Amino acid sequence: MAIAGYSQCNQPYKALSEFNKDTTAFIIYNFMDRADYYKGKTIKEVSKDLQIPIKDYTRNSSARGGYFTGIYIFI
């Protein structure tokens, strides 16, 4: 699974336990819907909230739909 967050939202963080072990819903809510919170944070800071071991990560640059630079996190 790879995470690429594009949206902005000021919703509060929710723990994995609040999603009844639904990791997809957890990832979408905390890391896509709340992506703006993680701008400027390090991988180490993001991994504390992730609650799922990070296997690898890579930088991303794309010109599709406007310029976007970010990181894909593989869990």
Secondary structure, 3 states (H helix, E strand, C coil): CEECCCCCCCCCCCCHHHHCCCHHHHHHHHHHHCHHHHCCCCHHHHHHHHCCCCCEEEEEEECCCCCEEEEEEEC
